[in-house]
Amino acid sequence: MSEKEKKENGARTGGISVEAEHIFPVIKKWLYSDKEIFLREIVSNAIDAETKLKRLVSLGETEADPDALRVDVTLDREAKTLTVADNGIGMTEEEVEKYLCSIALSGALDFIQKYEGEGEGAGSGIIGHFGLGFYSAFMVADTVDVYTKSFTGAPAVRFTCDAAGRYEISPDERQTERGTTVVLHLGEEGEEFAEEARLRSVLEKYCSFMPEPIYFTCGGEPEEEGKEKKEEKEEKPINDTAPLWLKPASECTKEEYTAFYRKVFGDWREPLLTVHISADYPLNFKGIFFFPRKENDFENVEGQVKLYYNQTFVADNIKEVVPEYLLMLRGVLDCPELPLNVSRSYLQSNGYVKKIAAFIVKKVADKLVSMKENDREGYEKIWNDIRLFTEYSCICDEKFYDRAKDAMLLPMCGGGFKTLAEYLEAAKETNENKVYYATDPVAQAQFVRLYSDGGIAICLLDKFVDTQYISFLEGKNDKVKFLRVDADAAGALKAESAEDAGKNEALEKLFRTLSRNENLTLAAERLRSADVPAILSLPEESRRFDDMMKFYTAAGSAPAMRATANETLTLNLANETAAALFAKETFDGRDHLLAKHLYALAALSQRKLSADELQEFLADSYRLLTMIPEGASLPETKEDGADKKEKTE
């Protein structure tokens, strides 16, 4: 469009201008989520200056000793100044005017375009990209002085700027060596950072793993105190320039992982499991993730993922890169290509982040399988600690299950573990495609013993997530059925030669009356063992519904109720007492008491009695004791037989 046309159409073009006195208050209040981030930004700029110098040395543009590079952070408490000095690339007067006198003009991007190009890995190791980090200093400082000398040998320059954006540039004789010194004159809003402990904690939080050595000193203390400190002081960087995640997993020891975990997360315990990740192109990130140890199921172990950007700490609760179902994971993630917001305080969600999350999930699943295959004994030792979360992860993400299914174990009553495949293989002769389990090995001890005597292995599934987990497994294995020990006891424990005993409707009616359950079904079977006179069972589906109702009742979401409509009482015809009762057609008072007691005993081994049921059970038990004649011989128990054998020997 020509100038004539613009005027005729009433249109004008131009550039948006920003007044420093208007933008500085915005930077101070809204650019960064936390005031302490200023120190990360200033130190990051110093690290970038050294990274650039190293690159120039590698290109033959200048000479310098890479091992001599360092950043010095100095606090003068009396003068209330904070100084960050580097011996990196430095700046010329022209560069000072270009980058420090212009907001959001990134020297890092200019450097990358000039010396790195735009290909893969361009700008690797350089942190600053937005051109705003320097101005974070004004969140805590009234005035900032910059003394800098370029690697080119150009004269040193001094730049002074106040919080209103007014600046002055002049020649400088203070900076005689290559590099940059930034002096922050702390104002009222930055007084807290004039304390050594506060400043040290911020440095440890944000700079612990930056790639060049950082030294922290504190001046302005009382003379005698200063002398003592000087005599005792041994110069040592406050950061680890080669964090563990940069090393290949094959070169890391268990002791190194434990020490790193304790340092980063402040947990004195050893982690249960370590997952070391190193992803190449196109994801390009490294990290270490830990399953933390916990003392019991009720301990609140909060997961935490610390995000680093070229070894610079960004945030400590990045949830986007780890699915919610792996909520117990703790770890560090260093990714120089993550899409961050301007203040580098959180991720901008996109497809790249989802790919990283998927990769982490894959590696966690692969680690479980690898440890189970290569260190079964060690894996079984930690399984109960990670079981809850791995089962939950399988339910939430079928892809996780598909990768981790060979590592999923079933705890066994009596000790030990089996995979589902191992259990089914061993059960082909006794209970093919049926998995029997207990939820309370104490309350269900009678059933567990009966099954074990019959050669049937019993799993222990006593976690609150197990009801959903076994339903999930049944959906993934359509021929497999999970049954609690009291759900199919009569069928599983039935004698092989047992014949159909028929029905006794009169006795069924009596049991319905005594149990106050009009829907109770009475059955009779000859079981393998004669020890148990009766078994009360509830179909698996009804019992799972019952458990679900209990869960929602505990959560206050539904009224309490029991799914007792489908209860079945099975009399064991191998037991003389039960068989004699089943053979009757008419019943006297003794039969009523016996039937009521049989039902209560069966219910007691299947569930907790109600208050009324327990009271009646105790009263009936006392009545039965009075009915035993003095001198009557009682059935011999296993313990009696063992005692006789011992005396004979």
N, C-alpha and C positions, 0 to 999 in steps of 0.2 A: 504494500500500500504506500503510495507516494505521500510526501508531506502535504501536498495540495489536497489529496483525498482524505487524509487524517483530519485536516482542518474542516473540510466540507462535511465530514461525518460527525464532527464534534468529538473525535477520539484522540486521546493522548497516551503516550507511552513513557515509562520511566522506571527507576529502581526504588525499591522500598528502603528507607533509611531508618536507622535505629539510633536513638540518643543514648549515650553511655549512662547518663544519670537515671534513665528509665529502665534500662536492661539490667544494671547491677543489682538493684533490689530484687528483681526476679531471680537472678542467679543465686543470691544469698539465701532466699527463702524457699525456692521451689525446684531448683535444678537437681539437688541431691536429697535423697531421702533421709540421710543422717549427717549431722554436722561433722562428725569425726572422719567422714570419707575424704575430707580435704587432704589429710596426710597421705592417704593412699595415692591421690592424684598427683601431689607434688613429688613424692618419691618415685612414682611410676614415670613421671617425666624425666627424672634423673636416670632411671634405669634405661629408658628409651634412648637417651643421649649416649649411653655407653654401648647399647646394642648397635646403634648407627655407626659408632666409631669402629666397632669390631667388623662390621660389614665393609666399611671403607678400607680397613687394613687387609681384609681378605681379597678385595678388588685391586689392591696395590695403589690406592689413592693417597694413603698416608702411612706413617709408621708409628706404632705404639705397642706397648707390652700389654696384651690382653689380661695377663695375670695381675697387673697392677691396678686394674679398674676397681673402683669402690665408691660407695655413697656414704657420706657422713651426716648423721642427724644430730644436731647439738641444741640443747635447751639451756638458755641462760635465765634462771628463775628471777634474778634481781632485775635484769633489763627487760624481762618478759619478751624475749625474742626466741624464735625457733628458726634454726638454720638448716637447710638441706643443701649439701654441696656434692657435686660429682666431678669427675675428671674425664668426662665424655667428649662429645663432638664440639660443644660450645656453639656460640652464635656470633655472627658479624653484626655491625650496626644495622645494616640493611635487613638482616633476618630478624633482628629485634623489632624494628619498625613494622615488618611484615606480619610477624606472628604474635607478638605481645600487644601490639597496638590495634589489633583487629580481632574481634570476637568471632569464634567458630571458624577460624582459618587454621587448618591443621598442618603443622610442619611435618608430622608423621606421614600424612598422605602425599605431600610434595616429595618427601624423601623416597617413598616407595615408588612413586611414578618415575623418579629420576634414576634411581639405582637398582630397583627391583623389577620394574615392568609390571605387567598385569597377569602373568601366568600363575600356574599352580605354586602355592607356597609363598607368593609375594607378600612381603612385609612380615614374614614369620618372626615372631619374637617381639615385635613392636606393639606396644599396648595402646598408645593414644591414637585416636582416629577422629575425634569430634572437634578438637581445637577448643575445648572448654575447660579442661582440667586445671589450668593455671589459675583461672578466675575463682575456683573454689576456695582459694586462699582467703578471699575477702569475706568468707563466712565467719572467720575467726580473727582476721587481722584488719587493722585500720589502715596500715600502710605496708607495702611490700617492696623491698629492694632486690634487684637482680644484678649480679655482677657476672659478666661472662666474657670468655675469650675463645675465639674460634680455633679449630685445628689448623686452619689455613695460615695462621700467623698474623691475621688482621688485628688491629689495635683492640684492646679490651674496651667494653662498653658497660656503663651503668644505666639501669632503667629503674625509675622510681614511680610508683603509682599509688594513689589513695583510693579509698572505698567509693569515691564519687566518680572515678574513672579519669581523673586528671593525672597526667604523667609527665615525666621529664627524662630526656635521654642526654647523657653526657659521657665524655671519655672517662676511663677508669684506670687508676694505677694500682688498685688493690688486687685485682685478679691478674696475677703474673703468669700463672700456669693455665694450660688448656682446661676448659670445663666451665661449669656454671654454678654459682652460689646464689641461692634464694633465701632471703631473710624476711621472715614474717614478724612484724611488730604486733603482737597480740593485743587485741582490744578487749573491751568488756565482755563481749560474747565469746571470747576465746580464752578467758582466764583459767578455765578448768584444765586447759592444755599446757599451763605453766607448771603443772605438777608432774614430777618424774614418773610416779606410778601410773597415772592416767595415760601419759604419753607412751610409756612402755607397753601398756596393755593394748593400745591402738596399733602400735607397730607390730606386736606379736600377732594380732588378729589379721591385719591386712598384708603384712610384708614378710611373714615367716618363711615363705618359699620363693621369694623373688630371685631372679637368676644371677644377680651380682651381689657381692658381700655388702652388707649394710652395718655400719657401726653407730652405736648410740652412746653419747656422752652427755652428762648433765653438769652444768656449771652454776655458780652463784650460791653454793652451799657455804655454811660457816667455815672459816679458815681451817680450824683443827679437823673438822669432819672431812673437809676436802683433802687434807694431807693424808689422813688415814686411808681414804678411798684410793688416792693416787698410788700409795705404796702397795695396796693390796690388788690393785687393778691389773688384770691381764687382758690385753686387747683381744676381743673375740667378737665375730659378727653375730648379730641377733637373729640371723636367718640361715636356713639351710638352702644353699643354692642348687642342690641336686636332690630334690625330694624323691621319695621312694617310688612314686608312680612313674618316674622317668626311667627307672631301671627295668630290664627284662624280668619277668616273673621268675624265670629259671635261675636268676642270680640273687633273688631275695630269700632270706631265711625267715623261719617262723618267729624268731626273736626280733628281727627287724620289723616285721608286720605288727607284732604286739607293741613294741616301743612306739611305732608310728601311730597306732590306734590310740594308745594312752595319751600321747602328746596332743593329738588333734581333738579328741573327744573327751578327754578328762575322765575316762573310766578306768579304774585300777584293775578291772578284771580282763582276762584274755578274751578276745573275740572267739566265737564258736567256729566261724568259717570265714575265709578270705577269698574274694573274687578279684583278681587282678586283670584289668582290661586295657588292651592297647589296640585301637582301631586305626587302620590306615585309610587312604583315600577310598571313597569320597567323604567318610565321616570325620576322620582325623581328630581323635581325642584319646586321652588316656585317663585312667582312674583306678581307684581301689575301693572296693565295697566290702563291708563287714556285716556278719550276723552277730549282733551283740549278745552276750551271755546274760541270762536273767535268773533270779533265784526261784521264782515260782510263776504260775500262770497269771497271777493277779498283779505282778509287778508291771508298772507302766514303763515300758522301754520305748522311748520316742525315737523314731527314725530321723535322720538328718543327713542331707546331702549338701556338702560345701562345694560351691562352684568357684573355679579358678579360671583366669583368662591369661594365658602365658605366664603361669605361676603367680599371678596376682589375684588375691582373694576378691571375690565379687559379692557373694551372698551365701548365707548358711542355711537356707531352707528352701532349696529349689525343688519343688514338687513335680514340675513338668517333666523331668527326665526320668523319674521313677514312678511306675504305676502305684496307685493308692494301695493295692492289695499287698505290695511289698513294703508296707508301712514301717516295718521294724528295721529296714536296712539303714546303715550309716556308711557314708563314704565321701570320697573327694573325687571331683571330676574337673579335669583341665582340658578345655576346648577353646582354641583361639578363633574358631569360626562360628561360635554360637551367636545368634542375632540378639544383641543386647539393646536396651533402651539407652538414651543419651547418657544417663547417670551411671550406666553399667550396674544397676542395682537389681534388675530382674530380666528374665527372658521374654522375648517377644515370640509368642507361640507361632510355630509354622510347621510345615512338613518335615523340615530338617530335625527339629526337636523330637518329633514323633519317631523318626528313624533311630535317633540315639536311644530313646526309651526302649524301642523294640530290640535294639542290639544288646542293651544292658540286661533285659529280661532273658534273652537267649543265652547270654554268658552265665547268668545265675543258674539257669536250668542245666546248662552243660557242666557247670562246676559240681552240682549235686550228683549228676550221673557219674562224672569222673571219679569223685571221691568214693562213691558207693562201689564202683568197680575196682578201684585200686587200693582202697583202704577201708574195707568193709567193717573191720573192728572199730577203727576210729570213727567212722561214719555212724555206726550204731550208738556210740557213746553220746553223740550230740543230737541224735534224731528226735528224742522227746522234747528237746529245747526248740527245735525248728519245725517240728511237725505241724503245730497249729497254723503257722503262717504258710507253709508249703501246701497244706490241704486247702486252705482258703484261697491261695493263689491259683490252684488247679480249678476250683469252682468258678473263679472270676474270669479266667482266661484259658480257653481250651488249647490255645497254642502253647501256653506254658506247660499244660498237662502233657501234650503230645511230646514235648521235648524232655520232660522230667519224669514221665510215668515209670521208667525203669528204676528210678531212684526212690520211688515212694514205697515206704515200708509199713507193714502192719505189725504193731506190738502184739506179742503173744502172752496169754495168761501163763504164768509160771516162768516168764523170762524169754528173751530172744526176740528176733524179728524175722519176718518173711515178706517178700514182695507178693503181690497178688498172684502173679504167675507161679511162684514157688508154692504158695498155699494150695492153689488149684491142682497143681501137679501131684502134690502129696495126698490130696483128698479124692483122687479118682476112684479108689476102691471103697471108700466109706461114705463120702458125701459129695459126689461129683457136681461141680458147678454151684455148690452151696457153701457159703462162708458163714460159719457160726461165730458169734461174738458176744461178749459180755460188756455191760456198761458199768457194773459195780461188782468187782470180784468178791467182795465180802458178802453182800446181800444175795448174790447169785452163786455162792460157793457150792451149794448142793448140786446145781445144774452143771457147773463146771466140772465137778468131780464125776458125775454120771457120764458126761460126754467123754471125758478123758479116759475113764475106765473102758469106754467103748472104742477107744482109738481115734477119737475125733478131736482135732486141735481147735482151740478157742482163741480168737483174737480179743484184744482188749481195746475197745473204742469208747473211751470215757470223756472225750472232749465235747464241748457244746457244739462244735462245728461238724462233728462226726455224722450226725443225722443227715445233714445236707450233703456231706462228702460221699457217704455210701450210696445215696440216691444218684449222685453224679456218676459214680463208678458203674452203677447198674445201667445208666444211660449209655455209657461208653462201651460196656460189655454186655450185650443184650441177653446172653445165655446165663449170666451170673446173677445169683440172688443172695443178698445178705439177710441173715435171720438171727435175731437175738436168741440166746439159749432157751429162753422161756416161751418163744413164739412157736417152735416146732418140736418141742421136746418129745411129745408122744410119738411123733412120726420118726424122729431120729433115733430114739431109744427103744423102739418096738422090737420085740424078739422076732427072729427070722421065721420061726414056726408058728407065730401067733395066728389064731383063727378069729373070724368075726364074732364078737361076743353078743351082738344084737343090742337091743335097747331095753331100758327099764324105766318106763314113763312115770311110774309111781315114785321111784326114787329121784328122778329128775325134778318132779314137781316139789318133792320135799326139799331138795337142795336149793331150788329157786326161792322157796319160802324162807329158808334159814339164812340165805345169803342176801335176801332183799333185792335180788336181781332177777326180774321176770324174764330176762332174755338169756339167762345162763343156759349153756348146752352141756349135757352130761354125756360122756363117752366112757368106754371101758376098753382097755388094751392090756395085753400081757407084755410087760417091759422086760428088758434084759436083767435088770436088777430088782430084787424084791424089797430093797431097803425103804423105798419111798412109796407110801400108800396112794398118794394122789398128786397130780400135777395140774396147776392152773395156768392156762396160757391165753394169750391174746394175739390175734393175727398181726404180722409184722406191720402191715399198712395202718392198722388201727393204733398200734403202739406208737408208730412214728407220728401219727396225727396227735396222739395224746402228748408226746414229748414236745411237739410244736406248740400246743396249747399251753403247756407249762412254761415254755420260754416266753410266750407273749404275755402270760399272766404275770410272770416275774417282772416283765418290762412295763406292766400296767396298761397293756394295750387290749386285753381281752379278759372276760370273766373266767374264773377257774372252772374247769370241767374235766371229766374223765371219759375216755372212749371205752367204757366197760361193756357196751352192748353185745360185743362179739366174744365175750369170755367163754372158754371151754374148760370144764373140769373133767379131767381124765382119771378114772380109778384104775389102779394098777392091779390086774388080776393075778399077778405073780406074788402079791402081798396078801397073806391070809385074811387080815382084818378087812381090807378093801374088797376082796373077793367074796367074803361072807356077807358083807353088807349089800353088795350088788345082787346077790342071789335071792334076797328077800323081796316079798311083795307087800308085806304089812310091817309096820314099824312101831315099836314101843318107845317109852321115854329114853331108855338107854341108847337106842338107835338114833334118836333125835340128837342126843348129846354127842354121840360119836360122829354123826354126819356133820354137825355144826363145827366140831373140832377139826375134822379132816379138811373142811373147806378153809378154815382159818389158817391151818398150817400151810396149805397150798398157797393161799393168798400171801402169807408172810414171806414165802420164798420168792414171790413174784413182784411184790410191791410193798410199800409201807402201809401198815394198817391205819385206818382212821382212829380218832380218839375213842369213839364208841366201840369200834371193832376190837381195839386192843383191850378195853375194859372188860368186854364180854369174854374175850379169849382167856384172860387171866382168871376170871371167875369160873369159867368152864374147866380150866386146867386144875384149879383147886378142887372142884367137885370130882373130877376124874381120879385125883389122888386118893380121895376117901373111898373110892369104889374098889381099890386094889386090896384084896383080902390079906390079912397078916399071914406070912409064911408062904404066900403064892410065889411060884417060880416065874421069873421074868425072862423074856428072850435074851439070849446071850449077845453081847455086842462084840465088835471087832477087838476092842480094847481088852475085854474079858478074856477072849481067846488068846491074845498076845501075852497076857499075864500068866495064864496057865502054862503056855509053852515055855515061858521064861523060868517058871518054878520047876517044871519037869527037867529042863536042861541043867 
